[in-house]
Amino acid sequence: MRSRAEVVIVGAGIVGCGIAESLTRLGWRDVVVLDQGPLPRAGGSTSHAPGLMFQTNPSKTMTEFAKRSVARYRALELDGEPCCLQVGGMEVAATPERWEDLKRKHGLATSWGVESYLLSPSECVEKVPLLDGSRIHGGFYVPTDGLAKAVRACAALRRLAEGRGAEFCGETEVTGIEVRGGRVAAVETDRGRIETPLVVSCAGMWGPRLGRMVGVTVPLVPMQHQLVWTTPVEELTGESEEARHPILRHQDFSMYFRQRHERYGIGTYRHRPMPVSPDEIPRSRLSGGMPSVMPFTPEDFEPSWREARRMLPALEGARIEEGINGLFSFTPDGMPLLGEAQEVRGFWVAEAIWITHALGIAEVMAAWITGSDPEMDVSGCELSRFEAHELSPSYVLARSCQSFREVYDIIHPLQPMEEPRPLRTSPFYPRQKELGAYFLEAHGWERPQWFESNRELLKGREIPERDPWSARYWSPVVGAEHQVTRERVALYDMSPLKRVEVTGPGALEFLQRLTTNDLDKPPGRITYTLMLDHRGGIRSDITVARLGEERFQLGLNGPRDVEWMGRHLPKAGSVSVRDITGGTCCVGVWGPRAREVVQSLSEDDLSDKAFPFYHARRTYLREVPVLALRLSYVGELGYELYTTSDMGLRLWDLLWEAGKPYGIIAAGRGAFESLRLEKGYRMWGRDMTCEHDPYEAGLSFAVRPGKGDFIGREALLRRREEGPRRRLSCLVLDDPQRVVMGAEPVYHEGSAVGYVTSAAYGYSIGRGIAYAWLPPELARPATRVQIEYFGERLGAEVAEEPLFDPAMKRIRS
């Protein structure tokens, strides 16, 4: 074993082997891979995984990882044997609700570039003859899905990496990781010490143990998952091919099936969550078997076995020959854990990754480790995405168990977590409950979606009804709140917005380096700007209020932004970044009567001349000190009013009483969303990500290349010269009664050409709105397109922005 290495990868499962091969393909040679188990079947999840690769996922990112993985598995072979059996993948619907969801899934597949088909029951039986077609409504079929031979792939990847200089060491346990000056310095093993500046944790279910060695929380829980193999099935007698039938999912009972010669494998999530502490999993050499396999509990599998024989009657003549409770890693939000730890430089994590996505992730991780920002959006997978409470052991356990339960559930895009709640509430929460708020949740924050107290506002208003899917987590009250905001004035709780304070003599220079717009403005000015990655992609959009020569308040999109800023702090200590979210609160006061309400509480002049748009000032609203930002995200006159959390309830009460003569209401996120889309305001993470540049997203006004250097500037200038690859476009649906939800495919002349990002009903314009990424030549106003919604093509047209202009009271038709 070497005493020095450029990088040490801990874990020789499919992820570790994939990263090692990808790094060596990029030119790195001094790569060491360690595993406590024997190679190539080291004893982790890879060693017993059934290998099913279903590519389609509600997440565009996860689907892209799967597509790349399938391509990589297909390219691999070992001694003439393939590492992938591309037999196709099929999901069947045993309920009408699932059949509708498979239509939606077909749309998702189209949006993300995966070829797929909807099948009749008889067509499903043609694919899997063992299936009882009378029990299903239809199926969803992807011909490029299939089976990964994961252990064989590990051996193939190892051979390739070793041929380029990498070293693999099995039966070598990591006993410690040395950190010096906040950076990885060495790895200690039971076979010696390796000096290295980089460690990549691919330890899977042992990841939390490895993280503790350097003081980093790795929020995952190993969960038992049941898999059985049957005795030979009579209908498959003499089958020489390992698999002819497509892999099959029966998600209405949380089950999957795969053929292996004459036998069938059956996996299920239809059992109680069975978490296992990483500390209770035996080390490989001490386990006496495979440490990732727990004893089979037949009583938990019995309901699934009964259902399997109903769905595939040919299994009636078979028995369970072998069963395991195999361990897989689950996270609080069901997504992988990727990236470099903020606390310890050089400690990288690639954990909670399934076979389906492993090799796609490996390629992205290798490029990332070698210094290239990911070329695709990985924000939902980054280790830095979590708030502090989301890393607590109790939260990680509770949410990981729920992730297990929801693996095959039909999940609505607005569906909130149910437990543990409530976790984070603004000071306005008691008043919101009194007003009958219907709360959804995001990052622990209770966020009103609408208020039942506003139901009386529906009188005399025509709010279109919705189809059952879009009507979930919706009320016609949303439409009334939207319209009253346009007519009068409303209070919006903006406390969940991530806020930081940046101070110090180097603050301006620091922020100028991080952002695209020019922030060198007098105190009291607000700037909308972007943070880019080094490729010129949009990493985040933020607002910056300059409060003093050396003091700024920033509105961010989440913990990732704080981590990014911390990663680029000057070493001299001339800048401080402090998260002030929990100690402050914010209420948006928006609508044509907003100034009258706020002015009635202040002795300062709040007129347009004294307090213009995109300005900030400190004032008092009666006895409450506030920072007032003259801006609005709903496209109406108004203010964001910030104060300390202890004064928040008083601020709400003052505004409420002052607003009564003006017909003030409290309004929720449902109205907020439709108002912003009428005005054409983008939302980072939904409408644009690092995969898009500002010119494509319609945000060129936030870029000032002439101000000097900033991260991503040179790449952005090159992209501007090349021209847009696609454009974010505003679509308006033809039918005034219809609305879509987001992620639907967009068609032009019969071909899929793009996908929807944000969508809502525009209650001021009387039409459904959808923003979508389209080819530049189709992004011109009046271009006719169609949006596929649950298999139905809805007519739509590209529209000029904004759809609603409150300054001119103009509604575009």
C-alpha positions in Angstrom: 0.0 0.0 0.0 1.3 3.4 -0.9 2.3 5.9 1.8 1.2 8.9 -0.3 -1.6 9.6 -2.7 -3.3 12.4 -4.5 -6.7 11.1 -3.3 -7.9 8.3 -1.1 -11.3 6.9 -1.9 -12.9 5.0 1.0 -15.3 2.3 -0.2 -14.9 0.0 -3.2 -18.6 -0.4 -4.0 -20.0 0.9 -7.3 -19.6 4.5 -6.4 -16.0 4.3 -5.2 -15.0 2.2 -8.2 -16.8 4.6 -10.5 -15.1 7.7 -9.1 -11.7 6.0 -9.2 -12.1 5.0 -12.9 -13.5 8.5 -13.8 -10.6 10.2 -12.0 -8.0 8.1 -13.8 -9.8 8.8 -17.1 -9.3 12.5 -16.4 -5.6 11.9 -15.9 -5.1 11.4 -12.2 -2.8 8.4 -11.5 -2.0 8.5 -7.8 -5.4 7.2 -6.7 -5.9 4.7 -3.8 -9.2 2.9 -3.1 -9.6 1.3 0.3 -12.3 -1.1 1.6 -12.6 -3.1 4.7 -14.1 -6.0 2.8 -12.7 -8.4 0.1 -12.8 -7.3 -3.5 -14.8 -7.1 -5.7 -17.7 -8.1 -3.5 -16.8 -5.9 -0.5 -19.9 -6.4 1.6 -21.7 -3.1 1.2 -25.0 -2.4 -0.5 -23.5 -2.9 -4.0 -22.8 -6.5 -3.1 -26.5 -7.5 -2.7 -28.3 -4.8 -4.8 -30.7 -6.3 -7.3 -29.5 -3.9 -9.9 -32.7 -2.5 -11.3 -32.3 0.7 -13.3 -35.5 2.7 -13.7 -34.4 6.0 -15.1 -37.5 8.2 -14.9 -37.6 10.4 -11.8 -39.5 13.6 -10.9 -36.1 15.1 -10.4 -34.5 16.2 -13.7 -31.1 15.8 -12.0 -31.7 12.2 -10.9 -33.0 11.3 -14.3 -29.9 12.7 -15.9 -27.7 10.8 -13.5 -29.6 7.6 -14.4 -29.3 8.3 -18.2 -25.5 8.7 -17.8 -25.2 5.6 -15.7 -27.1 3.5 -18.2 -24.8 4.7 -20.9 -21.7 3.9 -18.8 -22.9 0.4 -17.7 -23.6 -0.4 -21.4 -20.1 0.6 -22.3 -18.5 -1.7 -19.7 -17.7 -5.4 -20.1 -15.5 -7.8 -18.1 -13.9 -10.7 -20.0 -16.5 -10.5 -22.7 -19.4 -10.4 -20.3 -21.7 -7.3 -20.3 -22.2 -5.2 -17.2 -25.8 -4.3 -18.2 -28.8 -6.2 -19.5 -31.0 -3.6 -21.2 -34.2 -5.5 -21.0 -36.4 -2.5 -20.5 -38.4 -1.4 -17.5 -42.2 -1.4 -16.9 -44.4 0.0 -14.2 -48.0 -1.1 -14.0 -51.0 0.6 -12.5 -53.4 -1.5 -10.3 -55.5 1.6 -9.5 -57.0 4.5 -11.5 -54.9 6.9 -9.5 -51.7 5.1 -10.4 -52.7 5.0 -14.1 -53.1 8.8 -14.1 -49.7 9.1 -12.4 -48.1 6.9 -15.1 -49.5 9.3 -17.6 -47.8 12.1 -15.7 -44.6 10.0 -15.5 -44.7 9.6 -19.3 -44.7 13.4 -19.4 -41.8 13.6 -17.0 -39.8 11.1 -19.1 -40.4 13.2 -22.2 -39.4 16.4 -20.4 -36.1 14.8 -19.3 -35.3 13.2 -22.6 -36.1 9.5 -21.8 -38.0 7.5 -24.5 -41.1 6.0 -23.0 -44.5 4.5 -23.9 -47.9 4.0 -22.3 -49.1 0.4 -22.7 -52.5 -1.2 -22.6 -52.9 -4.2 -20.2 -52.6 -6.7 -23.1 -49.3 -5.0 -24.2 -48.0 -5.2 -20.7 -48.7 -9.0 -20.7 -46.8 -9.3 -24.0 -43.8 -7.9 -22.2 -44.2 -9.9 -19.0 -46.3 -13.0 -19.7 -46.5 -14.0 -16.0 -48.5 -10.8 -15.3 -52.3 -10.9 -14.7 -53.5 -8.3 -17.2 -57.0 -8.2 -15.6 -55.6 -6.6 -12.5 -54.1 -3.6 -14.2 -55.2 -0.4 -16.0 -52.0 -0.2 -18.1 -48.3 0.3 -17.9 -45.4 2.7 -18.5 -42.5 1.3 -20.5 -39.0 2.6 -21.0 -37.0 0.4 -23.4 -33.6 1.7 -22.2 -34.1 0.7 -18.6 -32.6 -2.6 -17.4 -30.4 -4.5 -15.0 -26.9 -3.4 -13.9 -24.5 -6.2 -13.0 -23.0 -4.1 -10.2 -20.3 -6.4 -8.8 -19.1 -7.2 -12.3 -19.1 -3.5 -13.1 -17.0 -2.9 -10.0 -14.4 -5.4 -11.3 -14.4 -3.9 -14.7 -14.0 -0.4 -13.4 -11.2 -1.5 -11.1 -9.4 -3.1 -13.9 -9.6 0.1 -16.0 -8.5 2.3 -13.1 -5.6 0.0 -12.1 -4.4 0.0 -15.7 -4.0 3.7 -15.4 -2.1 3.6 -12.1 -4.8 3.4 -9.4 -4.3 1.0 -6.4 -7.1 -0.9 -4.8 -6.7 -2.3 -1.3 -9.3 -4.7 0.1 -9.5 -5.9 3.7 -8.1 -2.6 4.8 -10.0 -0.7 7.5 -9.8 3.1 7.9 -9.2 3.8 11.6 -8.8 7.6 11.4 -8.4 10.7 9.3 -6.0 13.3 10.2 -7.0 17.0 9.8 -4.5 19.8 10.0 -5.4 23.5 9.7 -8.9 22.7 8.6 -7.7 20.3 5.8 -7.4 16.6 5.3 -3.8 15.6 5.8 -3.7 11.8 6.0 -5.7 8.5 6.3 -4.8 6.0 9.1 -5.6 2.3 8.3 -5.0 -0.9 10.1 -2.3 -1.5 7.4 -0.5 1.8 7.7 -0.8 5.5 7.0 -1.4 7.3 3.7 -0.5 11.0 3.4 -3.1 12.7 1.2 -4.9 16.1 0.8 -8.1 14.5 -0.5 -10.5 11.9 0.9 -13.7 10.8 -0.8 -16.1 9.0 1.4 -18.0 6.4 -0.6 -18.6 4.2 2.5 -22.3 4.1 2.1 -24.0 2.9 5.3 -20.7 3.4 7.1 -20.5 7.0 5.9 -21.6 8.6 9.2 -18.8 6.8 10.9 -16.3 8.2 8.5 -17.7 11.7 8.8 -17.3 11.6 12.6 -13.6 11.0 12.1 -13.3 14.6 10.8 -16.2 16.2 12.6 -18.6 16.2 9.7 -22.3 15.1 9.9 -23.3 12.7 7.2 -27.1 12.6 7.5 -28.1 9.1 6.4 -29.7 6.1 8.0 -29.1 2.5 6.9 -32.5 0.9 6.4 -33.4 -2.8 5.9 -35.1 -3.6 2.6 -36.5 -7.0 1.8 -35.6 -9.0 -1.3 -36.4 -12.7 -2.0 -35.6 -15.2 -4.7 -38.1 -17.8 -5.7 -37.6 -21.4 -6.5 -37.9 -22.2 -10.3 -41.1 -20.9 -11.9 -42.7 -23.6 -14.2 -43.4 -21.1 -17.0 -39.6 -20.3 -17.1 -38.4 -23.9 -17.3 -35.2 -24.2 -19.4 -34.7 -20.4 -19.7 -31.1 -19.9 -20.7 -31.0 -16.1 -20.7 -30.6 -14.4 -17.3 -33.4 -12.0 -18.2 -35.8 -11.6 -21.1 -38.6 -10.0 -19.2 -38.4 -6.2 -18.5 -37.8 -5.3 -14.9 -41.2 -4.6 -13.3 -42.6 -2.3 -10.7 -46.0 -2.7 -8.9 -45.9 0.5 -7.1 -49.4 0.4 -5.7 -48.0 -2.3 -3.4 -44.5 -0.9 -3.2 -42.9 -3.9 -5.0 -40.6 -4.7 -7.8 -39.8 -7.9 -9.8 -36.9 -9.1 -11.9 -36.2 -12.3 -13.7 -33.0 -14.4 -13.1 -33.1 -17.4 -15.5 -35.9 -19.7 -14.1 -36.4 -17.7 -10.9 -37.9 -14.4 -10.0 -36.5 -11.8 -7.6 -39.1 -9.8 -5.6 -38.3 -6.7 -3.6 -40.6 -4.7 -1.4 -40.9 -1.5 0.6 -44.3 -2.6 1.9 -43.0 -3.3 5.4 -42.2 -1.3 8.5 -39.1 0.9 8.4 -36.3 -1.1 10.0 -33.4 1.4 10.6 -30.0 0.2 11.8 -27.4 2.4 13.4 -24.2 2.6 11.4 -22.4 1.7 14.6 -24.3 -1.6 14.9 -23.2 -2.8 11.4 -20.3 -5.2 11.9 -17.1 -4.6 10.2 -16.6 -6.9 7.2 -14.0 -9.2 8.6 -15.9 -9.6 11.9 -19.3 -10.2 10.5 -19.0 -13.8 9.6 -20.9 -13.0 6.4 -21.9 -10.0 4.4 -22.3 -7.1 6.9 -24.9 -5.3 4.8 -27.3 -8.3 5.0 -29.5 -8.6 8.1 -31.5 -11.8 8.9 -34.6 -12.2 6.8 -37.9 -11.5 8.7 -40.5 -13.6 6.8 -43.5 -12.2 8.7 -42.7 -8.7 7.3 -42.6 -10.2 3.8 -45.8 -12.2 3.9 -48.3 -9.5 2.7 -46.0 -8.8 -0.3 -45.6 -12.5 -1.1 -49.4 -12.9 -1.2 -49.7 -9.8 -3.5 -46.9 -11.1 -5.7 -48.8 -14.3 -6.4 -51.9 -12.3 -7.2 -50.1 -10.0 -9.6 -48.0 -12.8 -11.2 -50.2 -16.0 -10.8 -47.4 -18.1 -12.2 -45.6 -17.7 -8.8 -48.3 -19.8 -7.1 -46.3 -22.9 -7.9 -43.1 -21.4 -6.5 -41.7 -21.0 -3.0 -39.3 -18.5 -1.4 -35.9 -20.1 -1.8 -33.8 -17.3 -0.3 -34.6 -14.0 1.5 -32.6 -11.1 2.9 -33.1 -7.9 4.7 -30.5 -5.9 2.8 -29.2 -2.5 4.0 -29.5 0.6 1.9 -28.8 4.3 2.8 -31.7 6.7 3.2 -31.5 10.5 3.7 -34.0 13.0 5.1 -35.2 14.1 1.7 -34.4 10.9 -0.2 -31.6 12.5 -2.3 -27.9 11.6 -2.4 -25.2 13.4 -0.4 -22.5 15.0 -2.6 -19.8 17.5 -2.4 -16.9 18.8 -0.2 -17.6 19.4 3.5 -17.5 23.0 4.5 -15.9 22.2 7.9 -13.0 20.2 6.5 -11.5 21.1 3.1 -10.4 18.0 1.1 -13.1 15.8 2.7 -15.6 14.9 -0.1 -18.8 12.9 0.3 -20.6 10.7 -2.3 -23.1 8.8 -0.2 -26.7 7.4 -0.3 -26.4 6.6 -4.0 -28.3 3.8 -5.7 -27.0 1.6 -8.5 -29.3 3.4 -10.9 -27.4 6.7 -10.5 -24.0 5.6 -9.4 -21.9 5.9 -12.5 -23.5 9.2 -13.6 -22.7 10.6 -10.2 -19.2 9.2 -10.3 -18.4 11.1 -13.5 -19.8 14.4 -12.1 -17.9 13.9 -8.8 -14.6 13.2 -10.6 -14.9 16.4 -12.6 -15.9 18.3 -9.5 -13.0 17.0 -7.4 -10.5 17.9 -10.1 -11.7 21.5 -10.1 -14.6 21.8 -12.5 -18.0 23.0 -11.3 -20.7 20.4 -12.1 -22.1 21.0 -15.6 -25.5 19.9 -14.4 -27.7 21.0 -11.4 -26.7 19.1 -8.3 -28.0 21.7 -5.8 -30.6 19.2 -4.5 -27.9 16.7 -3.7 -25.2 18.9 -2.2 -24.2 18.1 1.4 -24.5 21.9 2.1 -28.2 22.0 1.4 -29.3 21.2 4.9 -30.3 23.6 7.7 -28.8 22.9 11.1 -32.0 21.2 12.5 -32.0 18.9 9.5 -28.8 17.4 10.6 -30.0 16.5 14.1 -30.1 12.7 14.8 -33.8 12.7 15.6 -34.7 14.6 12.4 -32.5 12.4 10.2 -34.0 9.3 11.6 -37.6 10.4 11.4 -37.3 11.8 7.9 -35.2 8.9 6.6 -37.9 6.5 7.8 -40.5 8.5 6.0 -38.3 8.6 2.8 -38.4 4.8 3.0 -42.2 4.7 3.3 -42.5 7.1 0.4 -40.2 5.3 -2.1 -43.1 4.3 -4.4 -45.8 6.7 -3.2 -47.5 9.2 -5.6 -45.9 12.4 -4.3 -47.5 15.7 -5.2 -45.0 18.5 -6.0 -46.5 20.6 -3.1 -46.8 17.7 -0.7 -45.3 18.8 2.7 -43.7 16.5 5.3 -46.1 15.6 8.1 -43.6 15.0 10.9 -41.8 16.4 12.8 -43.9 19.6 12.7 -44.1 22.4 13.5 -40.3 23.1 13.7 -39.8 26.7 12.6 -42.4 29.3 12.9 -42.3 33.1 12.4 -43.5 35.5 15.1 -46.7 35.9 13.0 -47.6 32.2 13.4 -50.2 32.7 16.2 -52.1 35.3 14.2 -51.9 33.2 11.1 -53.5 30.3 13.0 -56.2 32.6 14.2 -56.9 33.5 10.6 -57.3 29.8 9.6 -54.0 29.5 7.7 -53.5 26.3 5.7 -49.8 25.6 6.2 -47.4 23.9 3.9 -43.8 23.4 4.9 -40.3 24.1 3.5 -37.0 23.5 5.3 -39.0 23.2 8.6 -40.8 26.6 8.1 -44.5 26.7 8.4 -45.7 28.7 5.4 -49.3 29.7 4.9 -50.7 28.7 1.5 -54.0 30.5 2.0 -56.2 31.7 4.8 -59.7 30.3 5.5 -60.7 33.7 6.9 -60.6 35.0 3.4 -63.2 32.6 2.1 -65.8 35.4 2.2 -63.8 37.2 -0.4 -65.0 34.7 -3.0 -68.4 36.3 -3.1 -68.8 37.9 -6.5 -65.6 36.5 -7.9 -65.3 33.9 -10.6 -62.4 31.6 -9.6 -62.1 28.6 -12.0 -62.3 25.1 -10.5 -59.4 22.8 -11.0 -58.7 19.2 -11.9 -58.1 16.8 -9.0 -54.3 16.8 -9.2 -53.9 20.6 -9.4 -56.6 21.1 -6.8 -54.5 19.3 -4.1 -53.0 21.8 -1.6 -55.1 24.5 -3.4 -58.3 26.4 -2.6 -60.3 29.0 -4.6 -59.4 31.3 -1.8 -55.9 31.6 -3.4 -57.5 33.3 -6.4 -59.3 35.8 -4.1 -56.1 36.6 -2.2 -54.4 37.2 -5.5 -57.0 39.6 -6.7 -57.3 41.5 -3.4 -53.5 42.0 -3.4 -53.9 43.6 -6.8 -56.9 45.7 -5.6 -56.0 46.7 -2.1 -53.2 45.4 0.2 -52.0 42.2 1.7 -49.5 40.9 4.3 -47.1 38.1 3.2 -44.9 36.3 5.7 -41.4 36.4 4.1 -39.6 35.2 7.3 -38.4 31.9 5.7 -36.2 33.9 3.2 -32.6 33.2 4.1 -30.9 36.4 5.3 -27.2 37.1 6.0 -25.4 40.2 7.1 -22.0 40.8 5.4 -19.8 43.3 7.1 -16.2 44.5 7.2 -13.7 46.7 5.3 -13.5 44.1 2.5 -17.2 43.5 2.2 -17.8 45.4 -1.0 -14.9 43.9 -2.8 -15.9 40.4 -1.6 -19.5 40.8 -2.9 -18.3 42.4 -6.1 -16.2 39.3 -6.7 -19.1 36.9 -6.0 -21.9 38.6 -8.0 -22.7 39.9 -11.5 -24.2 43.3 -10.9 -22.5 46.4 -9.7 -22.9 46.8 -5.9 -20.8 49.9 -5.6 -23.7 52.2 -4.9 -24.4 54.6 -2.0 -25.8 53.2 1.3 -29.5 52.9 1.1 -29.6 51.2 -2.4 -30.8 47.7 -3.2 -29.4 45.6 -6.1 -30.8 42.4 -7.7 -27.8 40.3 -8.7 -26.7 36.8 -9.5 -24.0 34.5 -8.2 -22.5 32.3 -11.0 -20.4 29.2 -11.0 -17.1 29.2 -12.9 -18.9 27.9 -16.0 -21.1 31.0 -16.1 -24.2 29.1 -14.9 -26.6 30.7 -12.4 -25.8 29.4 -9.0 -28.3 31.7 -7.2 -30.1 35.0 -7.5 -30.0 37.3 -4.5 -30.9 40.8 -3.4 -28.2 43.0 -1.8 -29.2 46.0 0.4 -26.2 48.3 1.2 -26.9 49.6 4.6 -23.6 51.3 5.2 -20.1 51.6 3.8 -19.1 48.3 5.2 -22.5 46.7 5.9 -24.8 44.7 3.6 -27.9 42.6 4.1 -28.5 39.9 1.6 -31.6 37.8 0.7 -30.4 34.4 -0.3 -31.9 31.1 -1.5 -30.7 28.8 1.3 -27.8 27.2 3.1 -25.9 26.5 -0.1 -25.5 30.2 -0.7 -24.1 30.7 2.8 -21.6 27.9 2.3 -20.5 29.3 -1.1 -19.9 32.7 0.5 -17.9 31.1 3.3 -15.8 29.1 0.8 -14.7 32.4 -0.8 -14.1 34.5 2.3 -10.8 36.4 2.2 -8.2 34.8 4.5 -7.3 38.2 6.0 -10.5 38.2 8.0 -11.6 41.5 6.5 -15.2 40.1 5.9 -17.7 38.6 8.2 -20.8 36.6 7.0 -23.5 36.1 9.6 -26.8 34.2 9.2 -29.4 36.4 10.8 -32.5 34.5 9.6 -33.5 33.0 12.9 -33.2 36.3 14.9 -35.2 38.4 12.4 -38.5 38.2 10.6 -40.0 39.8 7.6 -43.4 40.8 6.4 -44.2 41.9 2.8 -46.8 44.6 2.6 -47.9 44.7 -1.0 -50.7 46.2 -3.0 -51.8 49.6 -4.3 -52.7 50.7 -0.7 -49.5 49.5 0.8 -47.9 52.9 1.2 -50.9 54.3 2.9 -50.9 51.5 5.5 -47.2 51.8 6.2 -47.1 55.6 6.1 -49.9 55.8 8.7 -47.5 54.2 11.2 -44.3 56.2 10.4 -43.3 59.8 10.9 -40.9 59.5 8.0 -41.8 60.5 4.4 -42.4 57.3 2.5 -43.4 59.0 -0.8 -41.9 57.9 -4.1 -39.6 60.9 -4.1 -38.3 60.4 -0.6 -38.3 56.6 -0.7 -38.0 55.3 -4.3 -38.1 51.8 -5.7 -35.0 49.6 -4.8 -34.0 51.7 -1.9 -33.6 50.7 1.8 -34.0 52.7 4.9 -34.3 52.3 8.6 -37.4 53.7 10.2 -39.9 53.2 13.1 -43.4 51.9 12.7 -44.7 53.3 15.9 -42.3 51.7 18.5 -41.0 49.0 16.2 -37.6 49.6 14.6 -37.7 48.2 11.0 -35.5 48.0 8.0 -37.7 48.8 5.1 -36.8 47.6 1.6 -38.8 49.2 -1.1 -39.2 46.2 -3.4 -41.8 43.6 -4.2 -41.8 40.1 -5.6 -45.5 40.2 -6.5 -45.3 43.1 -8.9 -47.2 45.6 -6.8 -46.3 48.7 -4.7 -45.0 47.8 -1.3 -42.2 47.0 1.1 -40.3 44.2 2.8 -40.3 45.1 6.5 -37.6 43.5 8.7 -37.4 43.6 12.4 -36.0 41.4 15.2 -38.0 38.3 16.1 -39.0 39.6 19.5 -40.8 42.6 17.8 -42.4 40.6 15.0 -45.8 40.0 16.6 -46.1 43.7 17.5 -45.2 44.6 13.9 -47.9 42.3 12.5 -50.5 43.7 14.9 -49.7 47.3 14.1 -49.9 46.7 10.3 -53.1 44.7 10.7 -54.9 47.5 12.7 -53.5 50.2 10.4 -54.7 48.3 7.4 -58.3 47.7 8.3 -59.5 50.9 6.8 -57.8 49.9 3.5 -59.3 46.3 3.5 -56.0 44.6 4.4 -55.8 40.8 4.3 -53.2 38.1 5.1 -52.3 36.2 1.9 -50.4 33.0 1.3 -47.8 31.4 -0.9 -50.5 30.3 -3.5 -51.3 33.9 -4.3 -47.6 34.9 -4.1 -46.7 32.3 -6.8 -49.4 33.4 -9.3 -48.7 37.1 -8.7 -44.9 36.7 -9.4 -45.6 34.7 -12.6 -47.9 37.4 -13.9 -45.1 39.9 -13.4 -42.5 37.5 -14.9 -40.3 37.2 -11.8 -38.0 34.1 -11.9 -37.4 31.7 -9.1 -34.0 30.2 -8.7 -34.0 26.4 -8.5 -37.2 26.1 -10.4 -37.0 28.4 -13.4 -33.2 28.5 -13.7 -30.2 26.7 -12.2 -26.5 26.4 -12.9 -27.4 24.8 -16.2 -28.6 28.1 -17.5 -26.9 31.5 -18.0 -28.4 34.9 -17.4 -28.9 35.7 -21.0 -31.0 32.6 -21.6 -33.0 33.2 -18.4 -33.9 36.7 -19.4 -31.8 38.3 -16.6 -29.2 40.2 -18.6 -30.2 43.3 -16.8 -28.5 41.9 -13.7 -25.1 41.5 -15.3 -22.5 44.2 -15.5 -19.4 42.7 -17.2 -17.8 46.2 -17.3 -17.6 46.5 -13.5 -14.6 44.2 -13.3 -13.8 40.6 -12.6 -16.3 38.3 -10.9 -16.7 34.5 -10.7 -17.9 33.1 -14.0 -17.3 36.4 -16.0 -15.0 35.0 -18.7 -17.2 31.9 -19.2 -20.3 34.1 -19.3 -18.8 36.3 -22.0 -18.0 33.3 -24.1 -21.5 32.0 -23.7 -22.9 35.4 -24.7 -20.8 35.3 -27.9 -22.0 31.8 -28.7 -25.6 32.8 -28.3 -28.4 31.2 -26.3 -28.9 27.5 -26.5 -32.5 27.9 -25.2 -34.6 30.6 -23.7 -37.0 30.8 -20.7 -40.3 31.7 -22.2 -43.7 32.7 -20.9 -46.6 30.6 -22.2 -50.3 31.3 -21.8 -52.8 28.5 -22.0 -55.6 28.8 -24.5 -58.4 27.3 -22.3 -59.2 29.8 -19.5 -60.2 26.9 -17.3 -57.0 25.0 -17.4 -53.7 25.1 -15.4 -50.6 22.9 -15.3 -48.2 22.3 -12.4 -44.6 22.2 -13.8 -42.2 19.7 -15.4 -44.7 19.0 -18.2 -43.2 18.5 -21.7 -43.8 21.2 -24.4 -44.5 20.2 -28.0 -44.2 22.1 -31.3 -45.6 20.5 -34.4 -45.8 17.1 -32.8 -42.2 17.0 -31.4 -41.1 17.5 -27.8 -39.1 20.7 -27.7 -38.9 21.8 -24.0 -40.3 21.5 -20.5 -42.3 23.7 -18.1 -40.6 25.1 -15.0 -43.1 27.2 -13.0 -46.8 27.2 -13.6 -49.9 28.8 -12.0 -53.2 30.4 -12.8 -53.1 34.1 -13.5 -56.1 35.4 -11.7 -55.6 38.9 -13.1 -55.3 37.9 -16.7 -57.8 34.9 -16.5 -55.4 32.4 -18.0 -53.1 29.6 -16.9 -49.4 30.6 -17.1 -46.4 28.3 -17.7 -42.8 29.3 -18.0 -40.8 26.9 -20.1 -37.4 26.3 -21.6 -37.7 26.4 -25.4 -35.3 26.5 -28.4 -34.5 30.2 -29.2 -36.3 30.0 -32.6 -39.5 29.0 -30.8 -39.3 31.6 -28.0 -40.8 34.4 -30.0 -44.2 35.8 -29.0 -47.2 34.3 -30.8 -45.5 30.9 -31.4 -48.0 28.1 -31.0 -47.1 25.2 -28.8 -48.8 22.4 -26.7 -48.2 21.4 -23.2 -48.9 17.7 -22.3 -50.7 17.3 -19.1 -51.6 13.8 -18.0 -51.5 12.7 -21.6 -53.7 15.5 -22.9 -52.2 18.2 -25.2 -53.2 21.7 -24.2 -52.9 24.5 -26.6 -50.7 27.4 -25.5 -48.9 30.4 -27.0 -45.6 32.2 -26.2 -46.5 35.6 -24.8 -44.6 38.8 -24.3 -43.6 39.6 -20.7 -44.8 40.9 -18.3 -48.3 39.6 -18.6 -49.4 42.2 -16.0 -48.0 45.6 -15.5 -49.4 47.3 -12.4 -47.7 50.7 -13.2 -49.8 50.9 -16.4 -52.6 48.7 -15.2 -52.0 46.8 -18.4 -53.0 43.2 -19.0 -51.6 41.6 -22.1 -54.0 39.6 -24.1 
